[in-house]
Structures are given as structure tokens and as C-alpha cells.
Amino acid sequence: MPASVTACLRAELEQLFAQRGWPVFHARQVWQWLYRRHAGTYPAMSELPRGLQATLTHALPLTGSTVRALHQSADGSEKRVLTLADGETIESVWIPMGAHATVCLSTQVGCPIGCTFCASGAGGFVRNLSAAEIVEQVWHAGAAHPRNEINNLVFMGMGEPLLNWAQVARAIQILNDDFGLCIGARRMTVSTVGVLRGIAALAQDAPQVNLAVSLHAATDALRRTLIPHCPTSLHELMDALAHYYAATRRRVTFEYVLLRGINDSWRDAQRLAALIKRVPGKVNVIPYNTIVGGAFAAPSSENVRSFVEYLCGEHVTAIARRRKGDDIAAACGQLRRVLADGP
């Protein structure tokens, strides 16, 4: 028996019902009640016979995680601290975007990469998340906002998604299912620091899903300083991205956290523009978000503007990302696994 309904693909849930002698159409009803109506209990699924409701309640949990804490930002963003079945905690963020919303998802407990400007790896790496634990981050956000359509998912929270690709790919299948949440593949973005085998797997397994690359520096020396466990050189990374684009024809998003006095000079912008011109894409310039104990400072607004303008002048599509949720430690680089009373 699976740990929860969220651990199943729809076909697997239907097969389970068939094996147990339960009508298969009830499996589809459970699926739709869970994902489309965000029912949190079997008795809430009024179409199911009461006997089956009772049987399923004891035999197959719907979900396996709980919301331990909720932090709300002045800009409307929400950070959820989720407690997993083994007691570990993760964080995810619901971000309102007008009539719709984006959910930023974690894929690991902690992070093994150890970016020096990011809080996620500060407590070390514990384990990969299961597909169910990834899916449930979306489910909890949707259960709290049933009238707000979640139409974008970004795998940019805690962890390196491509080091957990098997479970991330499975979660994408569940989230994309037409009879459930039905979130389009082109509405999903997977972020990586450059796991080469993962980039190749993404191109083969989920070619419609967007790829974002956490670059943060345009020289190997600086990148190794900022990303201590960086898995590849820039040359190897750009080769892999060129192959990715050839296979998928999908433009790459390059993420670049701007750190005052570290990677925000005119020379840095020049190197960045020259580096990425080989692969069609765009640059998201992300002003540094302060983390507790961090050794960096955010650039000035003028410096951010000048950096973006230089890139645009070199015919590189570039935008400065707006801060969301930084007052509750929910902005880029601020998610962490330690549970605190405050944000």
C-alpha cells in the first residue's frame, strides 16, 4: 500500500483500486476530490459510499505532511513551514500574481550545494523529498486558496532539483495530470546550478518544462567561491545548455544574484553578456536578499538598473526581479529548514 494518495500516479491509484476489488471509477473520484476540490478527508468526498470512505480512511492516507506554521507577507506572499512524516521540515512559498499565483517548491530537505549567499544549505543536506512531499506543497497552498488558480510552479525552493530528478519528474507527472491540478508543463520551471546529467534528463523526460540556471558569476574562479560545491565548469555548462536548446528549442533563463562589490561591476556585466550569448535565453537579475549571518550586501537600486541596462544594450534580454516575501524570509535564497517562531 502506498504511503498516501499523493504518492501515486493516477494510473497507479486506479490499479490499486482494481486489485482491492473497489470500483475503478471511485479512484478517479478520489483523485478529482483531492486535487480539484482540495478535499482533506474521505468523508468530505460525498460521491464515495460511506463504507469505502471508512475503509480508505484507515488504509490509505490522502496526504502525509502538515502545515506547521504560516507566515504572511505585506505583499500578500505566504510561506508555509511543512512538517513531513519523519518530523523533518521544509518551506514553500505561495506568491500572488494578480488573478493567479505561483508556488515556489522545495525538492530536498536542506541543500548539498552550499551557495554562500543562500540560507537553504546552511543547515546541511538531510535527504531528497519524495514526489508526494513535493506535490503536497502545491496541495496545501491550493487548499488555502481554492479560488485562486495556481498557474505557475517554480522548483526554486530548498535543494537542487536535478539531484533528485526521479522524484521531481514523478511530481511533475502528477501535477500535470489532466484530471487533477492540470498545471501545464510550460507553466513549470526547474532551476539548477548545473547538474549536467540532470539537464540532459530534463530535455529527454520533460522537454516542455522550462529550465533556469543559477549562474551568479561569469568566471569559474568567482563561481567556485560563491558556489562551493559547484558541479561543473562554465565551459561544460554552456556546452550542455547548447545541447539542451538544440534538443528542446526552449530558451534558458539565467539567474544571477547581484552582490554588492562581488559580481555587480561593469566588467562582470560584460563577461556575463559574452558568456551567455551562445544559448538563447534571458537573465533574471536578483538583488541579494539578506540572510541571517550572511556576509554579503545588496547592491544599490542604481547599480541594479545600470547592470540590467548594460545587458540590454548588449542585446541580452534582462530584467530585475521584484522582491516578494522578503519581510517573512520567503524571498530568493532565504528559505531554510530550521523551524522558528518568527519568519
N, C-alpha and C positions, 0 to 999 in steps of 0.2 A: 504494500500500500504506500503510495507517495506521501511525503510529509504534509502536503497541502494541495488544494486545487491549483494554487498559483505555481506549483512545481510542474504542472502538466501542460503539454500542448493540447489543443482541443481534441485532436485525433486520439491522443493517449487517454484522455478523460472518457471519451466515447468507448474506447476499447475496454477500459476498466469497468464501466457500467455493463457492457455486454458480458464480460467474464463473470460478473457477480449476478447476472440474471435480472438486472434492472433495465427497464426500457431505455434505449439509447437516446431517445428524444429528451428524456429528463436530463441527460448530461448537457445537452445543448441549452436547456432551460437554466441549469445551474450556471453555465458559462455566461449567458447573457445577463442573468440577475446579478452575478458578481461584477462583471466588467461594465455593463451598460447602465445598470441601476445602482451599482455600488452597495448591494445588499451585504450586510456584515454577518448575518446568521441565516441558517437554513429555514427557520420558521418565518422569516421575512419573505421567503420565496413562495408566494401564495399558490402558485401553479403546481407545486410539488405535493404529492399525497403526504398526509401527516406521518404515516408510518415510515416513509422514505426520509422525511425530514429528520425524524428521531434517529434513524439508522445512520444517516450521514453525519449528523452532529457528533456521534460517538466514534465513527470510523474514519472520517476524512475532514480535518480542519480546512476551512476556507483559506486562511492566511496563517502565517507563523510569527509575524512581528507586531509590535505595538508602538504607538506614539508615546514616547516618554516625556517629551517636552515640546512646546510650540513657542517660537519667538516671532513676533510680528514687527516688521519694519515700518517706518514712517512712510516709505514709498509704496507700501502695500505688499511687499515680498514677505514670504513666510519661510522660516527654517524649521524643519522637523527633525528632532532627535529620535531615532528609532532604536528600540531595544530588540535585538534578534533572539532567536530561540535559545542560543547558548549564552545569553547575557551580554554579548558584545554590543557596542553602539556604533551607529553611523549617522551621518547628517545628509539631508537632501533639501533642496530649495524649490519652492513654488514661486514663480515670477510672473506677475500680471503684465500683459502686453496689450492694453486696450481691451477689446472684446474677447481676447483669447489669453492663453497663458503658456509659459514654458516651464518645464520641470528639469532641474539640474540633478543628475543622478550620480550616486557613488557606485563603484564597481568592486571595491576592496575595503576591508577593514584596515585603516591605515594606508600607507603607501610605501613601496620599496625604492622609489626613485630619489626621494630626499632633496627636492628642489629647495634651495636655501631661502627663497622668498615665499614659501608656501607652508601653511600650518599642517597640512594633511599628513605629511611624513614625519612630523616632529616626534610623535609617539611611537614610531617604528611601524613595521608591517606585521599584521597578525595573520590574515588569511584572505582568500578570494571570497566574494559573495556568490551565492547560488543565483540561478536565473530567477527563482521565486523571490529572493530578497531584493533583487533589482526591480522586478515587476511591482512588488508591493510598495515601493517608494512612489510610483505613479498612482497606484490604487489609493493609498492614504491621502494623497493630495486631491485626487478626484472625488473621494468620499466627502471631503470637506468643502468642495466647490462643485456640486453637481450641475450647476447652471453655467459654469464657465468651462468652455471647451478647451481641453488641453490639446494644442495642435503642434507643439514643438517639444522635442526631448533632446537634451544635450548630455552626453556621457562625459561630463567635465567635473564631477564632484571628486570625492576622495578616491584615490587609486589610479592605476594605469590600466585603462580598459583593454588594451591589446595584450596584456599579460594574463588576462582572464577571458580570452576571446571565445572559448567554447560556451561559457555561461552567458556572456554578453550576446552572442549570436542567438542563443536559445531564447533569451529575454526579448530580443528584437522580434523573433517569430511570434511570440505570444502577444506582444504589444501591437503588432501589425495585423493580427488576425481580424478578418472582415466581420466576424460575428461578435467580437469583443470591443476593445478600445478602438481598433481600426485606425491607428495612427500611421500615416503614410511613411514609407521608408525615406522619402526625400524631406520629411519633416524631422528626421533624426540626424544627429551629428555625433560622431565618435572622435574623441580627442586622444592624441598620443604624443609622447616626446620623441618617438621614432623607433618603435619596435618593428624591425624590417619584416620579419615573418608574419607579423600581425597585419601590416599594411597589405601584404600580398594576399593574406586570407580574407581581409575585408573586401578587396577587389573581386575575389572569386565568389565569396559567400553572400555578400550583401552589396552589390555594385551600385545600388541606388541610394545607399546611406551616405551622408556627407562625411568627409574627412577633415579634421582640424589638426594641425601640427603645432605643438608648443615649441617654438623656436627660441625666442628670448635672447639670442645672440647670433651674430653673423660670423664669428670666428670660433674655431674649435677650442682654443685656449680659454676664452671667456665662457663658452658654453659649458665646458667641463667644470669650471669654477662655480657657476650658478646651478648646474645640474650634476651633482657628484656621481650619480650612477647612470649617467647618460649612456644609452646602449649603442650609439653609433656615431660615426663622424658625419660632418655636414656633407661631404662628398658622397658617401654611401647613402645618406638620407635623400639627397636630391636625385640620385640615380633611381632609388626606389620609388620616389614620387613621380618621376618621369614615366616609369613603367606603369604606375598606378593610373596616371592620367591617360596613357595610351590604351589601357585596358578598359577604362570606365568612361572616359571623356567627362569626368566630373572635376570641376575646379576645386582646388585645395584652399582651405582657409589657414593662413599662418597666424598664430597667436604670439604676441610679443609684449611681455610685461615690461613697462618702461620704469627703470630705476634711476633715480637722480644721481648723476655723476658716474654711473656704471655703464649704461648702454644707451644713453639718450643724446649723444653728441651728433653733430653733423656728419662726422666720419662714420659713426655707427649706422646712421640712416643710409649713407652712401653704400656701405658694404651690404646692408640688408637688401637694398634695391637691386644691386648687381647679383646677389646670390639667388634670389627667388624668381628672377625673370625667366629662368629656364622652364618653369612649370606654371601654367595658367592658374591664377588664383587671386586672392585678396589678402590684405593684412588687417587684423584686428589689433589695434594698439591699445593696451590695457594699462592705464596708470596704476602703479603699485598700490595695493590695499594693505594697510598696516596690520601686522600680526603681533601678538604679544611676544616680546623678546626679540623681535626682528631687528636686523642690523641695517635695514635699508630705509630710504625716504622716498616719498612720492615726488615726481617732477612737478614743476610749476605748470599752470594752465597754458602759459605762453610757450613753454618748451614742448608740451604735448601737441599744441597747434602747429608749431614750426616743424616738428618731426613728421606729422601727417602731411603737411603741405609739401615738404620736400619729396616724400614718396610719391604723392600725386603728381608732382612736377616731373618725376621720372617715369610717368605713365604706369605707375603701380596703383591699383585700387586699394585705398586705405581709409579706415575710419577709426575714430577714437571711441572705444566702447564706454557707454554710460555706466556709472556706478549704480548698482542695485543691491540693497540689503547690507551695505557696509556698517550700518549702525547696529546690526544684530550679528555681526561677524558671519555674514552669509554671502559676501562678495567673493569674486575670484581669488583663490588662494587662502581663504580664511576658514574653510571647513576643517573640522578636526574630529577625533574620536573620543576625546575626554569629555565626560558629562559634567556640566557646571550648572549652577543655579541661574546664572545670567547667560547672555548670548556669547 
